[in-house]
Amino acid sequence: MPQNDDVRFTSSSLKVPLPPQPSPFKFPFCSRTIASQMAKTRNSLAQLIDSVKTRSDFKRFGPGFSHFWNRSTELTHSESRLGNVSGGVGVLMGKSSLLCSSSLSLIRSDESTIGTQKSGSRTQYGKEEEQRLLVPKSSLLCSASLALTRPDDPATQGDSSGREAQSKGHSTSRVHDEERVLISEVLVRNKDGEELERKDLEMEALQALKACRANSALTVREVQEDVHRIIHSGYFSSCMPVAVDTRDGIRLVFQVEPNQEFQGLVCEGANVLPAKFLEDSLRDGYGKVINLRRLDEAISSINGWYMERGFFALVSAVEILSGGILRLQVSEAEVNKISIRFLDRKTGEPTTGKTKPETILRQLTTKKGQVYSMLQGKRDVETVLTMGIMEDVSIIPQPAGDTGKVDMVMNVVERPSGGFSAGGGISSGITSGPLSGLIGSFAYSHRNVFGRNQKLNISLERGQIDSIFRINYTDPWIEGDDKRTSRTIMVQNSRTPGTLVHGDQPDGSCLTIGRVTAGIEFSQPIRPKWSGTAGLFFQHADVREEKGNPVIKDFYSSPLTASGKIHDDMLLAKFESVYTGSGDQGSSMFVVNMEQGLPVLHEWLSFNRVNARARKGIEIGPTRLLLSLCGGHVVGNFPPHEAFAIGGTNSVRGYEEGAVGSGRSYAVGSGEISFPMLGPVGGVIFADYGTDLGSGPTVPGDPAGARLKPGSGYGYGFGIRVESPLGPLRLEYAFNDRHAKRFHFGVGYRN
């Protein structure tokens, strides 16, 4: 037998439209009608009955059968005027629940060679007469209900028995269905009456029989059911039960036609189905007799592959060609066209939208000509929602006429394009109390500038010391770019307290760091869950005292600028790569960024700063363990206020902001266990550790050493979290390694 590895498959790019018929099979013999067999049945059934009843031993079947034969004789007499027809009997066959249903009829094998002589009550035969029960080929998954009834013959209207049989046809059929005939022998042969070449197929047919056994009394219905069982085994394309009248009794022979051996496959219309999956589904049957049940399972597997991936597709037709070649036709519903329909927020009626349709269409991964996938459509809905300009999005697939294709209609409800907003937050640079760092914010935003999903944000944040004025203009997808590159232009003027590095001055004064920044950056998805950002920024920075006058040295005569002037200028090239898990704040995350100072002019600063953060969330029953680690390093000439500050609400809790240290290098690790408590309120237990890795003295002026910062420390404690529209509200109580205690209040997630 050939090895399965040698099987060769051929696929075609032919596109087959979705057929209207529900059955996934099409065999050549499906076109054969049952009606042509009914006439043969009416003509031949009585012949078998008449020949058997005249045998001297027919009474052994019992008195019940005598009534059966007599009624058959009456029908025979009434049919004699129709020509050379012996008779008919009404037998009602119900619908079968099996894969295949066969119609049952009776024919005579050879009338010309049969001669009879009557001698008393016995009939002598010149040769044995063969009566055949013929079951025509049936189509897979096709069920038929066959009723064989006596035709309406006016010549028989006067006969009382005929009138009785006609008026009570249903009752007569039921009686005849229960009549039994003794079978002396049961055999399985090929369609020519010879033994099968393959004994394994003969055993399959015999094992499929349930009622038909040697020396058993059978009804017509039981024979038909066993025919169904042989067909249902899947190895045979047809089965013909033949009743042979012998001296020893009636021999029942099932003449079967085995299916061909599977030698190859032709698949048409399968454009998205992997060839390997198709091969693996049918490889086990190569070189073996085609089993229709196994073939049905393979087709179900193929249809299941489409269903699991949400494709509108199925195997629409199967045909067994000569030479054992299977031909599969696959119908895949392609996308004909995609249209956008805007709906009114209040009425739900179609309206005119502000967003340009092409802005939405380019967000979709589903394109014209692709096989429509519900899963891909769901992802497209989520993508459009993340644009931030839609309130509701839905996709409705509709048939595109009789083409077998699909028209995809996307219904969208737009959000208001822009407006004013106000809010608040906490500054991390205030150390004199958790509430003294409160800041307020006021902003104007437009989400859909020019109907292209471009965003404009103008915001102002103001606190006791902090102030930030920012203008951002973002194009989430540059027109004409196929890499989904976004562009952001930013201008910012900020004032932040210098206490993170320099702390409060001994004379009670406070230093303020001023920065004016302008630049442009580009972001692009690199691969799934990874994104990259590159930008170029110019920054002008200075340090001022409380009255607003610029200063270059602090109370300890430590320098506050790197250039020795009242301000530092720098041109920064920024590179950043971000990995996010599921997008949840508690999921896995990894961020690495680098800033390089470009000394285009002699007085501009030149330095390199690298910073990285990693986070991993682990579910442990109802609790959640969150581990985080961050670190960084600076090389070159940089301002002291750009050193890494360690300690505070988002660093090492239990310390004031920047109280652990400030250095060229740093590392901070943290672990939290959070658990639900009541509704939106949850609890947390945490521990933090941070160190400057001994780099504090290398910062210009050693601001950490002048203020006796330890350089390393740890803290631990507990707290509560409350979910709010602004994000989690965090209230935490921490202890540090210097036996100090401190409350921390924060809004949002830790950096």
Secondary structure, DSSP 8 states (H G I E B T S, - for coil): ---GGG--EEEE-------S-S-S---GGGG--SHHHHHHHHHHHHHHHHHHHTSTTGGGG-HHHHHHHHHHHHHHHHHGGGSS------EE-----SSB----EEEES-STT--EEEETTEEEESS--EEEEE-----TTB----EE-----GGGTT-HHHHHHHHTHHHHHHHHHH--EEEEEEEEEETTSS--S-HHHHHHHHHH-SS--TTEEE-HHHHHHHHHHHHHTSSEEEEEEEEEEETTEEEEEEEEEE--B--EEEEES-SSS-HHHHHHHHGGGTTSB--HHHHHHHHHHHHHHHHHTTBSEEEEEEEEETTTEEEEEEEE-BEEEEEEEEE-TTT--EE--SS-HHHHHTT-S--TTSB-BHHHHHHHHHHHHTTSSEEEEEEEEEE-TTSS-EEEEEEEEE---EEEEEEEEE-TT--S-SSTTEEEEEEEEEEEETTTTEEEEEEEEEESS-EEEEEEEEESS-TT-SS--EEEEEEEEEEEETHHHH---TTS---EEEEEEEEEEEEEEEETTEEEEEEEEEEEEEEE-TTS-B-SB-TT--BS-SSSSSEEEEEEEEEEEEEESSS-TTS-EEEEEEEEE--SSTTS--EEEEEEEEEEEEEETTEEEEEEEEEEEEEES--GGGSEEE-STTSSTTS-TT-SEEESEEEEEEEEEEEEEETTEEEEEEEEEEE-TT-GGGSTT-HHHHTT--SEEEEEEEEEEE--TTS-EEEEEEEETTS-EEEEEEES---
